[in-house]
Amino acid sequence: MITESTPYFSKTRRGLPALTIQGYIYNIQLRRAGKVRWVCAHRRGYDTPYFPKTARGQPALTVQGYRYSIHRRQGLKVRWTCDHRRGCNSAVYTVQDEIVAVRGEHNHPPKIHN
């Protein structure tokens, strides 16, 4: 019997795994070495860095409403550049999917991506 306090797994509309705990829904952000990092489905596109796939299946990074695409990859390091508009010089640097640096300023307002 599932109660509100019982965690349970389900599928999203796209068939991806979801976890529900006390009425809050979480989606998988990262799988590594047998571990899974879950993020809140409601806030995933703003405060929490989120690594979705684009419509063409390419990796993307979404953080605080801005979407970034891979500019350069060197081993475990990745340089992500803002893909919203030309002329925006904002970049994010990650190591193993953890943000280690943010450079530049956006020249446009954020757009929330799901």
GROMACS elastic network, one bead per residue, 0.5 to 0.9 nm:
[ bonds ]
;  ai    aj funct       b0    kb
    1     6     6  0.87066   500
    2     5     6  0.80269   500
    2     6     6  0.58055   500
    2     7     6  0.80442   500
    2     8     6  0.76398   500
    3     6     6  0.52004   500
    3     7     6  0.83682   500
    3    22     6  0.84871   500
    4     7     6  0.78203   500
    4    20     6  0.89396   500
    4    21     6  0.73226   500
    4    22     6  0.50835   500
    4    23     6  0.64098   500
    5    21     6  0.63386   500
    5    23     6  0.79217   500
    6    20     6  0.83247   500
    6    21     6  0.65077   500
    6    22     6  0.70029   500
    7    19     6  0.69516   500
    7    20     6  0.55767   500
    7    22     6  0.70826   500
    7    23     6  0.89202   500
    8    18     6  0.84285   500
    8    19     6  0.58045   500
    8    20     6  0.54538   500
    8    21     6  0.68562   500
    9    17     6  0.68789   500
    9    18     6  0.56431   500
    9    20     6  0.63635   500
   10    15     6  0.88321   500
   10    16     6  0.83173   500
   10    17     6  0.59255   500
   10    18     6  0.51595   500
   10    19     6  0.63425   500
   10    20     6  0.77194   500
   11    14     6  0.75541   500
   11    15     6  0.51212   500
   11    16     6  0.52555   500
   11    18     6  0.53773   500
   11    19     6  0.83759   500
   12    15     6  0.50181   500
   12    16     6  0.51684   500
   12    17     6  0.62850   500
   12    18     6  0.61485   500
   12    27     6  0.86233   500
   13    16     6  0.74511   500
   15    18     6  0.89885   500
   16    27     6  0.80783   500
   16    28     6  0.84313   500
   17    26     6  0.88855   500
   17    27     6  0.67330   500
   17    28     6  0.70921   500
   18    25     6  0.66790   500
   18    26     6  0.56830   500
   18    28     6  0.70937   500
   18    38     6  0.86949   500
   18    41     6  0.87337   500
   19    24     6  0.81459   500
   19    25     6  0.56720   500
   19    26     6  0.50410   500
   19    27     6  0.65306   500
   19    28     6  0.84418   500
   19    38     6  0.80030   500
   20    23     6  0.59620   500
   20    24     6  0.54025   500
   20    26     6  0.62264   500
   21    24     6  0.52719   500
   21    25     6  0.66232   500
   21    26     6  0.80904   500
   22    25     6  0.85118   500
   24    40     6  0.73169   500
   24    41     6  0.80977   500
   24    42     6  0.84267   500
   25    39     6  0.84648   500
   25    40     6  0.60682   500
   25    41     6  0.56729   500
   25    42     6  0.75034   500
   26    38     6  0.57148   500
   26    39     6  0.51645   500
   26    42     6  0.80756   500
   26    44     6  0.89417   500
   27    37     6  0.84749   500
   27    38     6  0.54048   500
   27    39     6  0.54933   500
   27    40     6  0.64130   500
   27    41     6  0.56726   500
   27    44     6  0.85486   500
   28    31     6  0.74849   500
   28    36     6  0.67599   500
   28    37     6  0.59181   500
   28    39     6  0.63491   500
   28    40     6  0.89357   500
   29    36     6  0.75799   500
   29    37     6  0.55007   500
   29    38     6  0.55018   500
   29    39     6  0.60630   500
   29    44     6  0.89270   500
   29    49     6  0.87185   500
   29    50     6  0.63309   500
   29    51     6  0.65317   500
   29    52     6  0.80577   500
   30    35     6  0.82002   500
   30    36     6  0.57855   500
   30    37     6  0.50656   500
   30    38     6  0.72717   500
   30    50     6  0.88936   500
   30    51     6  0.79436   500
   30    97     6  0.83484   500
   31    34     6  0.68618   500
   31    35     6  0.56873   500
   31    37     6  0.63830   500
   32    35     6  0.53320   500
   32    36     6  0.65658   500
   32    37     6  0.84850   500
   33    36     6  0.84710   500
   38    41     6  0.88643   500
   39    42     6  0.87480   500
   39    43     6  0.80527   500
   39    44     6  0.63691   500
   39    48     6  0.75557   500
   39    50     6  0.82967   500
   40    43     6  0.57174   500
   40    44     6  0.57744   500
   40    48     6  0.85074   500
   41    44     6  0.53681   500
   41    45     6  0.83472   500
   42    45     6  0.79114   500
   43    46     6  0.58018   500
   43    47     6  0.66081   500
   43    48     6  0.69995   500
   44    47     6  0.67798   500
   44    48     6  0.54468   500
   44    49     6  0.71189   500
   44    50     6  0.61768   500
   44    62     6  0.85202   500
   44    63     6  0.83407   500
   44   114     6  0.79126   500
   45    48     6  0.67156   500
   45    49     6  0.73255   500
   45    50     6  0.65648   500
   45    62     6  0.62190   500
   45    63     6  0.62901   500
   45    64     6  0.65963   500
   45    65     6  0.59531   500
   45    66     6  0.84790   500
   45   112     6  0.61467   500
   45   113     6  0.59544   500
   45   114     6  0.60273   500
   46    49     6  0.74279   500
   46    50     6  0.85148   500
   46    62     6  0.75694   500
   46    63     6  0.55423   500
   46    65     6  0.50311   500
   46    66     6  0.81358   500
   46   112     6  0.69336   500
   46   113     6  0.84825   500
   47    50     6  0.89542   500
   47    63     6  0.62870   500
   47    64     6  0.51698   500
   47    65     6  0.80893   500
   48    62     6  0.83170   500
   48    63     6  0.62541   500
   48    64     6  0.73413   500
   49    61     6  0.68781   500
   49    62     6  0.57929   500
   49    64     6  0.75549   500
   49    97     6  0.89941   500
   49    98     6  0.86110   500
   49    99     6  0.82157   500
   50    60     6  0.82151   500
   50    61     6  0.57838   500
   50    62     6  0.51539   500
   50    63     6  0.64037   500
   51    59     6  0.67319   500
   51    60     6  0.55499   500
   51    62     6  0.63443   500
   51    63     6  0.88994   500
   51    97     6  0.83071   500
   52    57     6  0.88900   500
   52    58     6  0.84802   500
   52    59     6  0.62521   500
   52    60     6  0.55770   500
   52    61     6  0.66016   500
   52    62     6  0.74916   500
   52   114     6  0.83707   500
   53    56     6  0.75223   500
   53    57     6  0.51114   500
   53    58     6  0.52771   500
   53    60     6  0.57313   500
   53    61     6  0.85541   500
   54    57     6  0.50232   500
   54    58     6  0.51671   500
   54    59     6  0.63055   500
   54    60     6  0.63972   500
   55    58     6  0.74845   500
   58    69     6  0.83515   500
   58    70     6  0.88811   500
   59    69     6  0.69769   500
   59    70     6  0.73480   500
   60    67     6  0.68457   500
   60    68     6  0.57526   500
   60    70     6  0.69160   500
   60    80     6  0.83026   500
   61    66     6  0.81822   500
   61    67     6  0.56389   500
   61    69     6  0.63923   500
   61    70     6  0.82542   500
   61    80     6  0.74921   500
   61    92     6  0.89243   500
   62    65     6  0.64126   500
   62    66     6  0.55363   500
   62    68     6  0.61978   500
   62    69     6  0.89401   500
   62   112     6  0.84533   500
   62   113     6  0.71671   500
   62   114     6  0.87584   500
   63    66     6  0.54505   500
   63    67     6  0.66173   500
   63    68     6  0.82743   500
   63   112     6  0.88875   500
   64    67     6  0.85111   500
   64   110     6  0.72441   500
   64   111     6  0.86655   500
   64   112     6  0.76795   500
   65   109     6  0.86096   500
   65   111     6  0.50434   500
   65   113     6  0.63758   500
   66    82     6  0.70769   500
   66    83     6  0.83526   500
   66    84     6  0.75890   500
   66   106     6  0.89293   500
   66   109     6  0.83844   500
   66   110     6  0.51850   500
   66   111     6  0.59852   500
   66   112     6  0.67859   500
   66   113     6  0.75824   500
   67    81     6  0.83733   500
   67    82     6  0.59862   500
   67    83     6  0.62177   500
   67    84     6  0.68695   500
   67   110     6  0.84776   500
   67   111     6  0.79944   500
   67   112     6  0.83076   500
   67   113     6  0.72055   500
   68    71     6  0.88201   500
   68    80     6  0.54886   500
   68    81     6  0.50868   500
   68    83     6  0.53051   500
   68    84     6  0.78325   500
   68    90     6  0.89446   500
   68    91     6  0.77338   500
   68    92     6  0.78556   500
   69    79     6  0.84915   500
   69    80     6  0.52566   500
   69    81     6  0.56088   500
   69    82     6  0.65024   500
   69    83     6  0.60784   500
   70    73     6  0.71873   500
   70    78     6  0.68377   500
   70    79     6  0.60969   500
   70    81     6  0.64605   500
   71    78     6  0.76161   500
   71    79     6  0.55791   500
   71    80     6  0.53208   500
   71    81     6  0.59473   500
   72    77     6  0.84114   500
   72    78     6  0.58598   500
   72    79     6  0.51774   500
   72    80     6  0.71418   500
   72    81     6  0.89965   500
   73    76     6  0.73865   500
   73    77     6  0.59240   500
   73    79     6  0.63966   500
   73    80     6  0.88041   500
   74    77     6  0.51986   500
   74    78     6  0.63129   500
   74    79     6  0.85418   500
   75    78     6  0.78805   500
   75    95     6  0.88837   500
   76    94     6  0.80807   500
   76    95     6  0.54484   500
   76    96     6  0.55933   500
   76    97     6  0.84806   500
   77    93     6  0.71481   500
   77    94     6  0.57362   500
   77    96     6  0.68843   500
   77    97     6  0.85478   500
   78    92     6  0.82316   500
   78    93     6  0.57340   500
   78    94     6  0.52806   500
   78    95     6  0.64662   500
   78    96     6  0.83421   500
   78    97     6  0.83669   500
   79    91     6  0.67975   500
   79    92     6  0.59534   500
   79    94     6  0.66769   500
   80    83     6  0.89110   500
   80    90     6  0.86385   500
   80    91     6  0.54529   500
   80    92     6  0.50585   500
   80    93     6  0.61492   500
   80    94     6  0.79035   500
   81    88     6  0.84503   500
   81    89     6  0.73583   500
   81    90     6  0.61467   500
   81    92     6  0.65073   500
   81    93     6  0.88738   500
   82    85     6  0.73425   500
   82    86     6  0.85739   500
   82    88     6  0.66161   500
   82    89     6  0.71896   500
   82    90     6  0.57872   500
   82    91     6  0.61916   500
   82    92     6  0.82961   500
   82   106     6  0.80061   500
   83    86     6  0.75028   500
   83    88     6  0.81644   500
   84    88     6  0.77895   500
   84   108     6  0.82803   500
   84   110     6  0.87314   500
   84   111     6  0.84625   500
   85    88     6  0.59772   500
   85   107     6  0.83161   500
   85   108     6  0.78183   500
   86    89     6  0.83697   500
   87   106     6  0.89041   500
   87   107     6  0.76024   500
   88    91     6  0.88473   500
   88   104     6  0.82279   500
   88   105     6  0.72687   500
   88   106     6  0.54549   500
   88   107     6  0.55113   500
   88   108     6  0.77128   500
   89   103     6  0.79339   500
   89   104     6  0.54310   500
   89   105     6  0.62837   500
   89   106     6  0.65279   500
   89   107     6  0.79387   500
   90   102     6  0.74282   500
   90   103     6  0.56764   500
   90   105     6  0.50374   500
   90   106     6  0.54443   500
   90   107     6  0.84757   500
   91   101     6  0.83929   500
   91   102     6  0.58616   500
   91   103     6  0.51991   500
   91   104     6  0.62991   500
   91   105     6  0.83514   500
   92    99     6  0.69736   500
   92   100     6  0.78273   500
   92   101     6  0.58901   500
   92   103     6  0.63339   500
   92   104     6  0.88400   500
   93    98     6  0.83626   500
   93    99     6  0.58753   500
   93   100     6  0.57332   500
   93   101     6  0.51101   500
   93   102     6  0.62905   500
   93   103     6  0.82315   500
   94    97     6  0.54771   500
   94    98     6  0.51279   500
   94   100     6  0.53865   500
   94   101     6  0.71184   500
   95    98     6  0.53615   500
   95    99     6  0.66563   500
   95   100     6  0.67450   500
   96    99     6  0.84917   500
   99   102     6  0.77497   500
  106   109     6  0.74338   500
  106   110     6  0.84906   500
